[in-house]
Amino acid sequence: MRREEGGENHMSNEIENPLLPKSSGRVTGTASAAQTLGNIIVSIVGTGVLGLPFAFRVAGWLAGCLGVMIAGLSTYYCMLLLIQCRDKLVSEDTSSTETKTYGDLGYKCMGKAGRFLTEFLIFTSQCGGSVAYLVFIGQNLFSIFKSYTSLTYRSFIFLVVPVQILLSWINSLSALAPFSIFADICNVLAMTLVVKEDVQKILGGEFSFSDRKAVSSNIRGLPFAGGMAVFCFEGFGMTFALESSMRERGRFSKLLAQAFTGITLVYVTFGFFGFMAYGDDTKDIVTLNLPKDWSSIAVQMGLCVALIFTFPIMVHPVHEIIEGSLKKSSFFQTHPCISYDNNSTTRLGKFMIYISRAILVVALAAIASFIPGFGAFTSLVGSTLCALVSFVLPALYHLILLGSSLNFWQRSLDVCILLCGLLFAVNGTYNSIVGV
């Protein structure tokens, strides 16, 4: 599952949290090429893939295929821009503290405002991904049990809140990491089941290819689907951590290209087959289209259980940022009942931290309960937060740091990505809110 988001978000302790301050000095990575490849896939592939068939329904199968490929290529290129920016800073001053996070890069380019902007966007994108998880869980549980109970979609979201609060109190991400692997296995099973259903419909002659539109006549459908495609490639905040973890860093660009090629191919195939299977009846979460037999219900339940246990990983960076702000506050540092002289927290201080985590989970659940649909929300997050984090900021920082050394075409490409990213964010936001 994604992470999203960003998320980024299903990494073991070997890949450190991209939003938190790190120790100085460049540490040699220990991950092999195979391990790094696995980490890249886990960081990028997530819940959003289950909304791709709906994106193809909105945009058309040809427009959907092109949109996913453009989103994948653009994300890959902008990740390389970040690596170039970091390498430029290291080459200029090898004695300075290494730029290890996206926020560090923002600080080097634009000072405190750059760090705040970068980390704020990643912070909100993590929250958006967390809300998407809860929406997914609520919609799937409601679909499974609606004929057996009078509970509403919102009720199912709040039913899992106590479990999410308890899990959020676990400080060790390594204890939750196995559930991330379980989530991705369930993701693969869900995609396999959808493709199986599609093949059965094709062999049974239950659909006509001519009935599946190649390009939507609804102009607003294209940026809407584009937002969902961008959401599927989140995990941008993990760029530095992924590259730094690799033993042979010089091979990272090639490895990243291989990963993006494979992921993009899977995304295109899954979105295409899902749309072909269900056509205009394709729902915003394609698992809701599956027949109500034991295998489909098992996959849906598996996805929900996996997301319940991986939700704390997605929201963990948000907890860390909030708690970091609390611990730096004068009230927290000076109050004798909360903090010792060495800034270690007392039991009361830890209790306040646990309360802040519980409040955050309840707040995210409250937001999720008002989200009308998974597809519209993921498109909104992809069009705004993910587009700004993945395209606008990398191009801007690349121009700031390397603009004078770039040729005309390189600068033009950066400016094009910057402007297109901004236009995409504005237009995509409008279309997501207005609806398609």
TORKOL-4160 file (C-alpha; in steps of 0.2 Angstrom, whole numbers, padded with zeros to 4 digits, m for minus):
436
<pt num="1" X="0000" Y="0000" Z="0000"/>
<pt num="2" X="0005" Y="0018" Z="m0003"/>
<pt num="3" X="0010" Y="0027" Z="0002"/>
<pt num="4" X="0008" Y="0035" Z="m0003"/>
<pt num="5" X="0012" Y="0042" Z="0000"/>
<pt num="6" X="0019" Y="0049" Z="0001"/>
<pt num="7" X="0022" Y="0044" Z="0008"/>
<pt num="8" X="0030" Y="0037" Z="0007"/>
<pt num="9" X="0028" Y="0027" Z="0018"/>
<pt num="10" X="0031" Y="0009" Z="0020"/>
<pt num="11" X="0050" Y="0009" Z="0023"/>
<pt num="12" X="0059" Y="m0001" Z="0036"/>
<pt num="13" X="0071" Y="0007" Z="0048"/>
<pt num="14" X="0085" Y="0005" Z="0036"/>
<pt num="15" X="0077" Y="0020" Z="0026"/>
<pt num="16" X="0075" Y="0034" Z="0038"/>
<pt num="17" X="0060" Y="0046" Z="0039"/>
<pt num="18" X="0062" Y="0060" Z="0026"/>
<pt num="19" X="0055" Y="0073" Z="0036"/>
<pt num="20" X="0065" Y="0072" Z="0052"/>
<pt num="21" X="0082" Y="0080" Z="0056"/>
<pt num="22" X="0097" Y="0068" Z="0053"/>
<pt num="23" X="0114" Y="0067" Z="0060"/>
<pt num="24" X="0128" Y="0076" Z="0050"/>
<pt num="25" X="0140" Y="0067" Z="0039"/>
<pt num="26" X="0138" Y="0057" Z="0023"/>
<pt num="27" X="0135" Y="0039" Z="0028"/>
<pt num="28" X="0139" Y="0025" Z="0016"/>
<pt num="29" X="0124" Y="0015" Z="0012"/>
<pt num="30" X="0122" Y="m0004" Z="0014"/>
<pt num="31" X="0108" Y="m0009" Z="0003"/>
<pt num="32" X="0111" Y="m0019" Z="m0012"/>
<pt num="33" X="0103" Y="m0015" Z="m0029"/>
<pt num="34" X="0090" Y="m0028" Z="m0026"/>
<pt num="35" X="0086" Y="m0021" Z="m0009"/>
<pt num="36" X="0085" Y="m0004" Z="m0016"/>
<pt num="37" X="0074" Y="m0009" Z="m0030"/>
<pt num="38" X="0062" Y="m0017" Z="m0017"/>
<pt num="39" X="0062" Y="m0001" Z="m0007"/>
<pt num="40" X="0058" Y="0010" Z="m0022"/>
<pt num="41" X="0043" Y="m0001" Z="m0026"/>
<pt num="42" X="0037" Y="m0002" Z="m0009"/>
<pt num="43" X="0039" Y="0017" Z="m0007"/>
<pt num="44" X="0029" Y="0021" Z="m0023"/>
<pt num="45" X="0016" Y="0007" Z="m0026"/>
<pt num="46" X="0001" Y="0010" Z="m0015"/>
<pt num="47" X="m0018" Y="0011" Z="m0013"/>
<pt num="48" X="m0020" Y="0023" Z="m0028"/>
<pt num="49" X="m0017" Y="0010" Z="m0041"/>
<pt num="50" X="m0034" Y="0003" Z="m0037"/>
<pt num="51" X="m0042" Y="0019" Z="m0043"/>
<pt num="52" X="m0033" Y="0019" Z="m0060"/>
<pt num="53" X="m0047" Y="0009" Z="m0069"/>
<pt num="54" X="m0059" Y="0023" Z="m0064"/>
<pt num="55" X="m0046" Y="0036" Z="m0070"/>
<pt num="56" X="m0046" Y="0027" Z="m0087"/>
<pt num="57" X="m0065" Y="0027" Z="m0087"/>
<pt num="58" X="m0065" Y="0046" Z="m0084"/>
<pt num="59" X="m0051" Y="0050" Z="m0097"/>
<pt num="60" X="m0053" Y="0036" Z="m0109"/>
<pt num="61" X="m0041" Y="0021" Z="m0111"/>
<pt num="62" X="m0029" Y="0030" Z="m0123"/>
<pt num="63" X="m0028" Y="0046" Z="m0113"/>
<pt num="64" X="m0026" Y="0036" Z="m0097"/>
<pt num="65" X="m0012" Y="0026" Z="m0104"/>
<pt num="66" X="m0003" Y="0042" Z="m0110"/>
<pt num="67" X="m0007" Y="0051" Z="m0094"/>
<pt num="68" X="0001" Y="0037" Z="m0083"/>
<pt num="69" X="0016" Y="0036" Z="m0094"/>
<pt num="70" X="0019" Y="0055" Z="m0094"/>
<pt num="71" X="0016" Y="0055" Z="m0075"/>
<pt num="72" X="0029" Y="0041" Z="m0072"/>
<pt num="73" X="0042" Y="0049" Z="m0084"/>
<pt num="74" X="0040" Y="0066" Z="m0076"/>
<pt num="75" X="0041" Y="0060" Z="m0058"/>
<pt num="76" X="0057" Y="0050" Z="m0063"/>
<pt num="77" X="0065" Y="0065" Z="m0071"/>
<pt num="78" X="0061" Y="0076" Z="m0056"/>
<pt num="79" X="0068" Y="0064" Z="m0044"/>
<pt num="80" X="0085" Y="0065" Z="m0054"/>
<pt num="81" X="0084" Y="0084" Z="m0052"/>
<pt num="82" X="0084" Y="0082" Z="m0033"/>
<pt num="83" X="0099" Y="0071" Z="m0034"/>
<pt num="84" X="0108" Y="0084" Z="m0045"/>
<pt num="85" X="0104" Y="0098" Z="m0033"/>
<pt num="86" X="0110" Y="0088" Z="m0018"/>
<pt num="87" X="0126" Y="0083" Z="m0027"/>
<pt num="88" X="0129" Y="0101" Z="m0032"/>
<pt num="89" X="0128" Y="0107" Z="m0014"/>
<pt num="90" X="0140" Y="0093" Z="m0009"/>
<pt num="91" X="0153" Y="0098" Z="m0022"/>
<pt num="92" X="0152" Y="0116" Z="m0017"/>
<pt num="93" X="0156" Y="0113" Z="0001"/>
<pt num="94" X="0160" Y="0095" Z="0007"/>
<pt num="95" X="0163" Y="0101" Z="0025"/>
<pt num="96" X="0145" Y="0107" Z="0027"/>
<pt num="97" X="0131" Y="0096" Z="0034"/>
<pt num="98" X="0125" Y="0085" Z="0020"/>
<pt num="99" X="0108" Y="0088" Z="0013"/>
<pt num="100" X="0099" Y="0073" Z="0018"/>
<pt num="101" X="0081" Y="0078" Z="0017"/>
<pt num="102" X="0069" Y="0087" Z="0005"/>
<pt num="103" X="0067" Y="0100" Z="0019"/>
<pt num="104" X="0086" Y="0102" Z="0020"/>
<pt num="105" X="0086" Y="0106" Z="0001"/>
<pt num="106" X="0072" Y="0119" Z="0003"/>
<pt num="107" X="0082" Y="0127" Z="0017"/>
<pt num="108" X="0098" Y="0128" Z="0006"/>
<pt num="109" X="0088" Y="0136" Z="m0008"/>
<pt num="110" X="0076" Y="0147" Z="0000"/>
<pt num="111" X="0081" Y="0148" Z="0019"/>
<pt num="112" X="0068" Y="0145" Z="0032"/>
<pt num="113" X="0054" Y="0149" Z="0021"/>
<pt num="114" X="0060" Y="0135" Z="0009"/>
<pt num="115" X="0061" Y="0122" Z="0023"/>
<pt num="116" X="0044" Y="0127" Z="0029"/>
<pt num="117" X="0036" Y="0126" Z="0012"/>
<pt num="118" X="0044" Y="0109" Z="0008"/>
<pt num="119" X="0040" Y="0101" Z="0024"/>
<pt num="120" X="0022" Y="0108" Z="0025"/>
<pt num="121" X="0018" Y="0101" Z="0008"/>
<pt num="122" X="0025" Y="0084" Z="0013"/>
<pt num="123" X="0016" Y="0085" Z="0029"/>
<pt num="124" X="m0001" Y="0089" Z="0021"/>
<pt num="125" X="0002" Y="0076" Z="0008"/>
<pt num="126" X="0005" Y="0062" Z="0021"/>
<pt num="127" X="m0011" Y="0068" Z="0030"/>
<pt num="128" X="m0020" Y="0067" Z="0013"/>
<pt num="129" X="m0013" Y="0049" Z="0010"/>
<pt num="130" X="m0019" Y="0044" Z="0028"/>
<pt num="131" X="m0036" Y="0051" Z="0024"/>
<pt num="132" X="m0037" Y="0041" Z="0008"/>
<pt num="133" X="m0032" Y="0025" Z="0018"/>
<pt num="134" X="m0047" Y="0028" Z="0029"/>
<pt num="135" X="m0059" Y="0032" Z="0015"/>
<pt num="136" X="m0053" Y="0015" Z="0006"/>
<pt num="137" X="m0056" Y="0005" Z="0022"/>
<pt num="138" X="m0073" Y="0013" Z="0025"/>
<pt num="139" X="m0080" Y="0011" Z="0008"/>
<pt num="140" X="m0074" Y="m0007" Z="0006"/>
<pt num="141" X="m0080" Y="m0013" Z="0024"/>
<pt num="142" X="m0097" Y="m0004" Z="0020"/>
<pt num="143" X="m0098" Y="m0013" Z="0003"/>
<pt num="144" X="m0095" Y="m0030" Z="0012"/>
<pt num="145" X="m0106" Y="m0028" Z="0027"/>
<pt num="146" X="m0120" Y="m0016" Z="0021"/>
<pt num="147" X="m0133" Y="m0031" Z="0018"/>
<pt num="148" X="m0130" Y="m0037" Z="0036"/>
<pt num="149" X="m0130" Y="m0021" Z="0046"/>
<pt num="150" X="m0137" Y="m0004" Z="0046"/>
<pt num="151" X="m0120" Y="0004" Z="0049"/>
<pt num="152" X="m0116" Y="0018" Z="0037"/>
<pt num="153" X="m0100" Y="0021" Z="0028"/>
<pt num="154" X="m0094" Y="0034" Z="0041"/>
<pt num="155" X="m0098" Y="0022" Z="0055"/>
<pt num="156" X="m0085" Y="0010" Z="0048"/>
<pt num="157" X="m0072" Y="0023" Z="0047"/>
<pt num="158" X="m0074" Y="0027" Z="0066"/>
<pt num="159" X="m0075" Y="0009" Z="0071"/>
<pt num="160" X="m0057" Y="0007" Z="0066"/>
<pt num="161" X="m0052" Y="0023" Z="0075"/>
<pt num="162" X="m0048" Y="0014" Z="0092"/>
<pt num="163" X="m0037" Y="0002" Z="0084"/>
<pt num="164" X="m0028" Y="0015" Z="0074"/>
<pt num="165" X="m0025" Y="0025" Z="0090"/>
<pt num="166" X="m0018" Y="0010" Z="0099"/>
<pt num="167" X="m0006" Y="0006" Z="0084"/>
<pt num="168" X="m0001" Y="0025" Z="0084"/>
<pt num="169" X="0006" Y="0023" Z="0101"/>
<pt num="170" X="0019" Y="0010" Z="0095"/>
<pt num="171" X="0035" Y="0020" Z="0092"/>
<pt num="172" X="0045" Y="0006" Z="0083"/>
<pt num="173" X="0041" Y="0006" Z="0064"/>
<pt num="174" X="0050" Y="m0010" Z="0063"/>
<pt num="175" X="0036" Y="m0019" Z="0073"/>
<pt num="176" X="0024" Y="m0013" Z="0059"/>
<pt num="177" X="0035" Y="m0016" Z="0044"/>
<pt num="178" X="0029" Y="m0034" Z="0041"/>
<pt num="179" X="0011" Y="m0028" Z="0038"/>
<pt num="180" X="0017" Y="m0016" Z="0024"/>
<pt num="181" X="0023" Y="m0032" Z="0015"/>
<pt num="182" X="0006" Y="m0040" Z="0018"/>
<pt num="183" X="m0002" Y="m0025" Z="0011"/>
<pt num="184" X="0008" Y="m0025" Z="m0005"/>
<pt num="185" X="0004" Y="m0044" Z="m0007"/>
<pt num="186" X="m0014" Y="m0040" Z="m0005"/>
<pt num="187" X="m0012" Y="m0027" Z="m0018"/>
<pt num="188" X="m0005" Y="m0039" Z="m0030"/>
<pt num="189" X="m0019" Y="m0051" Z="m0027"/>
<pt num="190" X="m0032" Y="m0038" Z="m0029"/>
<pt num="191" X="m0024" Y="m0033" Z="m0046"/>
<pt num="192" X="m0023" Y="m0051" Z="m0051"/>
<pt num="193" X="m0041" Y="m0054" Z="m0047"/>
<pt num="194" X="m0047" Y="m0039" Z="m0057"/>
<pt num="195" X="m0036" Y="m0045" Z="m0072"/>
<pt num="196" X="m0044" Y="m0062" Z="m0070"/>
<pt num="197" X="m0061" Y="m0055" Z="m0071"/>
<pt num="198" X="m0057" Y="m0045" Z="m0086"/>
<pt num="199" X="m0050" Y="m0061" Z="m0095"/>
<pt num="200" X="m0066" Y="m0070" Z="m0091"/>
<pt num="201" X="m0077" Y="m0056" Z="m0098"/>
<pt num="202" X="m0067" Y="m0056" Z="m0114"/>
<pt num="203" X="m0067" Y="m0075" Z="m0116"/>
<pt num="204" X="m0086" Y="m0074" Z="m0113"/>
<pt num="205" X="m0089" Y="m0061" Z="m0125"/>
<pt num="206" X="m0097" Y="m0050" Z="m0113"/>
<pt num="207" X="m0091" Y="m0033" Z="m0119"/>
<pt num="208" X="m0086" Y="m0024" Z="m0135"/>
<pt num="209" X="m0070" Y="m0015" Z="m0137"/>
<pt num="210" X="m0078" Y="m0002" Z="m0148"/>
<pt num="211" X="m0089" Y="0003" Z="m0133"/>
<pt num="212" X="m0073" Y="0008" Z="m0123"/>
<pt num="213" X="m0069" Y="0026" Z="m0127"/>
<pt num="214" X="m0051" Y="0030" Z="m0131"/>
<pt num="215" X="m0052" Y="0049" Z="m0126"/>
<pt num="216" X="m0066" Y="0056" Z="m0116"/>
<pt num="217" X="m0076" Y="0070" Z="m0123"/>
<pt num="218" X="m0077" Y="0078" Z="m0106"/>
<pt num="219" X="m0062" Y="0090" Z="m0106"/>
<pt num="220" X="m0062" Y="0090" Z="m0087"/>
<pt num="221" X="m0059" Y="0072" Z="m0086"/>
<pt num="222" X="m0041" Y="0073" Z="m0092"/>
<pt num="223" X="m0034" Y="0083" Z="m0078"/>
<pt num="224" X="m0045" Y="0073" Z="m0066"/>
<pt num="225" X="m0037" Y="0057" Z="m0071"/>
<pt num="226" X="m0020" Y="0065" Z="m0072"/>
<pt num="227" X="m0021" Y="0069" Z="m0054"/>
<pt num="228" X="m0025" Y="0051" Z="m0049"/>
<pt num="229" X="m0010" Y="0046" Z="m0060"/>
<pt num="230" X="0001" Y="0058" Z="m0051"/>
<pt num="231" X="m0005" Y="0052" Z="m0034"/>
<pt num="232" X="0000" Y="0034" Z="m0039"/>
<pt num="233" X="0018" Y="0039" Z="m0040"/>
<pt num="234" X="0019" Y="0047" Z="m0023"/>
<pt num="235" X="0033" Y="0044" Z="m0011"/>
<pt num="236" X="0044" Y="0058" Z="m0018"/>
<pt num="237" X="0050" Y="0063" Z="m0001"/>
<pt num="238" X="0060" Y="0047" Z="0000"/>
<pt num="239" X="0071" Y="0051" Z="m0014"/>
<pt num="240" X="0087" Y="0056" Z="m0004"/>
<pt num="241" X="0084" Y="0042" Z="0008"/>
<pt num="242" X="0083" Y="0029" Z="m0005"/>
<pt num="243" X="0098" Y="0035" Z="m0014"/>
<pt num="244" X="0108" Y="0037" Z="0002"/>
<pt num="245" X="0104" Y="0019" Z="0007"/>
<pt num="246" X="0112" Y="0011" Z="m0008"/>
<pt num="247" X="0129" Y="0004" Z="m0007"/>
<pt num="248" X="0133" Y="0008" Z="m0025"/>
<pt num="249" X="0125" Y="0025" Z="m0027"/>
<pt num="250" X="0131" Y="0028" Z="m0045"/>
<pt num="251" X="0119" Y="0015" Z="m0050"/>
<pt num="252" X="0104" Y="0023" Z="m0042"/>
<pt num="253" X="0098" Y="0032" Z="m0058"/>
<pt num="254" X="0098" Y="0017" Z="m0069"/>
<pt num="255" X="0090" Y="0007" Z="m0055"/>
<pt num="256" X="0077" Y="0020" Z="m0053"/>
<pt num="257" X="0074" Y="0020" Z="m0072"/>
<pt num="258" X="0071" Y="0001" Z="m0071"/>
<pt num="259" X="0059" Y="0003" Z="m0057"/>
<pt num="260" X="0049" Y="0016" Z="m0065"/>
<pt num="261" X="0048" Y="0007" Z="m0081"/>
<pt num="262" X="0041" Y="m0009" Z="m0073"/>
<pt num="263" X="0029" Y="0001" Z="m0061"/>
<pt num="264" X="0022" Y="0011" Z="m0076"/>
<pt num="265" X="0020" Y="m0004" Z="m0086"/>
<pt num="266" X="0010" Y="m0012" Z="m0072"/>
<pt num="267" X="0000" Y="0003" Z="m0069"/>
<pt num="268" X="m0005" Y="0005" Z="m0088"/>
<pt num="269" X="m0009" Y="m0014" Z="m0089"/>
<pt num="270" X="m0020" Y="m0014" Z="m0073"/>
<pt num="271" X="m0029" Y="0002" Z="m0077"/>
<pt num="272" X="m0032" Y="m0003" Z="m0095"/>
<pt num="273" X="m0039" Y="m0021" Z="m0090"/>
<pt num="274" X="m0049" Y="m0014" Z="m0076"/>
<pt num="275" X="m0058" Y="m0002" Z="m0088"/>
<pt num="276" X="m0060" Y="m0015" Z="m0101"/>
<pt num="277" X="m0068" Y="m0026" Z="m0088"/>
<pt num="278" X="m0081" Y="m0015" Z="m0082"/>
<pt num="279" X="m0082" Y="0000" Z="m0094"/>
<pt num="280" X="m0094" Y="0014" Z="m0088"/>
<pt num="281" X="m0098" Y="0004" Z="m0073"/>
<pt num="282" X="m0081" Y="0005" Z="m0066"/>
<pt num="283" X="m0081" Y="0012" Z="m0048"/>
<pt num="284" X="m0068" Y="0023" Z="m0040"/>
<pt num="285" X="m0061" Y="0009" Z="m0031"/>
<pt num="286" X="m0061" Y="m0006" Z="m0043"/>
<pt num="287" X="m0062" Y="m0019" Z="m0029"/>
<pt num="288" X="m0080" Y="m0013" Z="m0027"/>
<pt num="289" X="m0084" Y="m0020" Z="m0044"/>
<pt num="290" X="m0078" Y="m0037" Z="m0040"/>
<pt num="291" X="m0092" Y="m0051" Z="m0038"/>
<pt num="292" X="m0097" Y="m0055" Z="m0020"/>
<pt num="293" X="m0089" Y="m0072" Z="m0019"/>
<pt num="294" X="m0078" Y="m0078" Z="m0005"/>
<pt num="295" X="m0062" Y="m0074" Z="m0015"/>
<pt num="296" X="m0066" Y="m0056" Z="m0018"/>
<pt num="297" X="m0072" Y="m0053" Z="m0001"/>
<pt num="298" X="m0056" Y="m0061" Z="0006"/>
<pt num="299" X="m0046" Y="m0049" Z="m0005"/>
<pt num="300" X="m0056" Y="m0034" Z="0001"/>
<pt num="301" X="m0054" Y="m0039" Z="0019"/>
<pt num="302" X="m0036" Y="m0042" Z="0017"/>
<pt num="303" X="m0033" Y="m0025" Z="0010"/>
<pt num="304" X="m0043" Y="m0017" Z="0024"/>
<pt num="305" X="m0034" Y="m0026" Z="0038"/>
<pt num="306" X="m0017" Y="m0022" Z="0029"/>
<pt num="307" X="m0021" Y="m0004" Z="0028"/>
<pt num="308" X="m0027" Y="m0004" Z="0046"/>
<pt num="309" X="m0010" Y="m0009" Z="0051"/>
<pt num="310" X="0000" Y="0001" Z="0039"/>
<pt num="311" X="m0010" Y="0017" Z="0042"/>
<pt num="312" X="0002" Y="0021" Z="0057"/>
<pt num="313" X="0017" Y="0020" Z="0046"/>
<pt num="314" X="0009" Y="0033" Z="0034"/>
<pt num="315" X="0004" Y="0045" Z="0048"/>
<pt num="316" X="0021" Y="0042" Z="0058"/>
<pt num="317" X="0030" Y="0057" Z="0050"/>
<pt num="318" X="0015" Y="0068" Z="0054"/>
<pt num="319" X="0016" Y="0063" Z="0073"/>
<pt num="320" X="0035" Y="0066" Z="0072"/>
<pt num="321" X="0033" Y="0084" Z="0066"/>
<pt num="322" X="0019" Y="0088" Z="0078"/>
<pt num="323" X="0029" Y="0081" Z="0093"/>
<pt num="324" X="0045" Y="0090" Z="0087"/>
<pt num="325" X="0035" Y="0106" Z="0088"/>
<pt num="326" X="0028" Y="0102" Z="0105"/>
<pt num="327" X="0045" Y="0098" Z="0112"/>
<pt num="328" X="0052" Y="0114" Z="0106"/>
<pt num="329" X="0039" Y="0124" Z="0113"/>
<pt num="330" X="0043" Y="0135" Z="0129"/>
<pt num="331" X="0028" Y="0127" Z="0138"/>
<pt num="332" X="0034" Y="0109" Z="0135"/>
<pt num="333" X="0053" Y="0113" Z="0139"/>
<pt num="334" X="0050" Y="0124" Z="0155"/>
<pt num="335" X="0035" Y="0115" Z="0164"/>
<pt num="336" X="0042" Y="0105" Z="0178"/>
<pt num="337" X="0028" Y="0092" Z="0177"/>
<pt num="338" X="0032" Y="0089" Z="0158"/>
<pt num="339" X="0051" Y="0090" Z="0155"/>
<pt num="340" X="0067" Y="0087" Z="0165"/>
<pt num="341" X="0081" Y="0099" Z="0164"/>
<pt num="342" X="0089" Y="0088" Z="0150"/>
<pt num="343" X="0073" Y="0089" Z="0140"/>
<pt num="344" X="0068" Y="0071" Z="0142"/>
<pt num="345" X="0050" Y="0070" Z="0145"/>
<pt num="346" X="0041" Y="0064" Z="0161"/>
<pt num="347" X="0026" Y="0052" Z="0161"/>
<pt num="348" X="0015" Y="0067" Z="0160"/>
<pt num="349" X="0024" Y="0073" Z="0145"/>
<pt num="350" X="0023" Y="0056" Z="0136"/>
<pt num="351" X="0004" Y="0056" Z="0141"/>
<pt num="352" X="0002" Y="0072" Z="0132"/>
<pt num="353" X="0011" Y="0065" Z="0116"/>
<pt num="354" X="0000" Y="0050" Z="0116"/>
<pt num="355" X="m0015" Y="0062" Z="0118"/>
<pt num="356" X="m0009" Y="0072" Z="0103"/>
<pt num="357" X="m0008" Y="0056" Z="0093"/>
<pt num="358" X="m0025" Y="0051" Z="0097"/>
<pt num="359" X="m0032" Y="0068" Z="0093"/>
<pt num="360" X="m0023" Y="0067" Z="0076"/>
<pt num="361" X="m0031" Y="0050" Z="0072"/>
<pt num="362" X="m0048" Y="0056" Z="0077"/>
<pt num="363" X="m0046" Y="0072" Z="0066"/>
<pt num="364" X="m0041" Y="0062" Z="0051"/>
<pt num="365" X="m0056" Y="0051" Z="0053"/>
<pt num="366" X="m0067" Y="0065" Z="0054"/>
<pt num="367" X="m0060" Y="0072" Z="0038"/>
<pt num="368" X="m0062" Y="0055" Z="0030"/>
<pt num="369" X="m0080" Y="0054" Z="0035"/>
<pt num="370" X="m0084" Y="0069" Z="0024"/>
<pt num="371" X="m0075" Y="0064" Z="0009"/>
<pt num="372" X="m0088" Y="0060" Z="m0005"/>
<pt num="373" X="m0077" Y="0047" Z="m0015"/>
<pt num="374" X="m0060" Y="0039" Z="m0015"/>
<pt num="375" X="m0057" Y="0044" Z="m0034"/>
<pt num="376" X="m0061" Y="0063" Z="m0032"/>
<pt num="377" X="m0051" Y="0064" Z="m0016"/>
<pt num="378" X="m0035" Y="0055" Z="m0023"/>
<pt num="379" X="m0036" Y="0066" Z="m0039"/>
<pt num="380" X="m0037" Y="0082" Z="m0028"/>
<pt num="381" X="m0022" Y="0076" Z="m0018"/>
<pt num="382" X="m0012" Y="0071" Z="m0033"/>
<pt num="383" X="m0017" Y="0087" Z="m0043"/>
<pt num="384" X="m0012" Y="0099" Z="m0028"/>
<pt num="385" X="0000" Y="0092" Z="m0015"/>
<pt num="386" X="0008" Y="0078" Z="m0025"/>
<pt num="387" X="0010" Y="0089" Z="m0041"/>
<pt num="388" X="0019" Y="0103" Z="m0031"/>
<pt num="389" X="0030" Y="0091" Z="m0021"/>
<pt num="390" X="0035" Y="0081" Z="m0037"/>
<pt num="391" X="0036" Y="0094" Z="m0051"/>
<pt num="392" X="0035" Y="0112" Z="m0045"/>
<pt num="393" X="0048" Y="0112" Z="m0031"/>
<pt num="394" X="0061" Y="0101" Z="m0039"/>
<pt num="395" X="0061" Y="0112" Z="m0055"/>
<pt num="396" X="0062" Y="0127" Z="m0044"/>
<pt num="397" X="0076" Y="0121" Z="m0034"/>
<pt num="398" X="0086" Y="0115" Z="m0049"/>
<pt num="399" X="0084" Y="0132" Z="m0057"/>
<pt num="400" X="0090" Y="0141" Z="m0041"/>
<pt num="401" X="0105" Y="0130" Z="m0038"/>
<pt num="402" X="0111" Y="0125" Z="m0056"/>
<pt num="403" X="0102" Y="0138" Z="m0067"/>
<pt num="404" X="0118" Y="0148" Z="m0072"/>
<pt num="405" X="0126" Y="0132" Z="m0077"/>
<pt num="406" X="0112" Y="0125" Z="m0088"/>
<pt num="407" X="0110" Y="0127" Z="m0106"/>
<pt num="408" X="0095" Y="0135" Z="m0114"/>
<pt num="409" X="0085" Y="0119" Z="m0117"/>
<pt num="410" X="0089" Y="0113" Z="m0099"/>
<pt num="411" X="0083" Y="0129" Z="m0092"/>
<pt num="412" X="0068" Y="0129" Z="m0103"/>
<pt num="413" X="0063" Y="0112" Z="m0098"/>
<pt num="414" X="0064" Y="0116" Z="m0080"/>
<pt num="415" X="0053" Y="0132" Z="m0083"/>
<pt num="416" X="0041" Y="0121" Z="m0093"/>
<pt num="417" X="0039" Y="0108" Z="m0079"/>
<pt num="418" X="0037" Y="0122" Z="m0066"/>
<pt num="419" X="0024" Y="0131" Z="m0075"/>
<pt num="420" X="0015" Y="0116" Z="m0081"/>
<pt num="421" X="0015" Y="0109" Z="m0063"/>
<pt num="422" X="0007" Y="0125" Z="m0057"/>
<pt num="423" X="m0006" Y="0125" Z="m0070"/>
<pt num="424" X="m0010" Y="0107" Z="m0067"/>
<pt num="425" X="m0012" Y="0110" Z="m0049"/>
<pt num="426" X="m0024" Y="0125" Z="m0051"/>
<pt num="427" X="m0034" Y="0116" Z="m0065"/>
<pt num="428" X="m0034" Y="0099" Z="m0057"/>
<pt num="429" X="m0040" Y="0107" Z="m0040"/>
<pt num="430" X="m0054" Y="0116" Z="m0049"/>
<pt num="431" X="m0060" Y="0100" Z="m0058"/>
<pt num="432" X="m0059" Y="0089" Z="m0043"/>
<pt num="433" X="m0069" Y="0101" Z="m0033"/>
<pt num="434" X="m0082" Y="0104" Z="m0047"/>
<pt num="435" X="m0082" Y="0086" Z="m0052"/>
<pt num="436" X="m0082" Y="0076" Z="m0068"/>
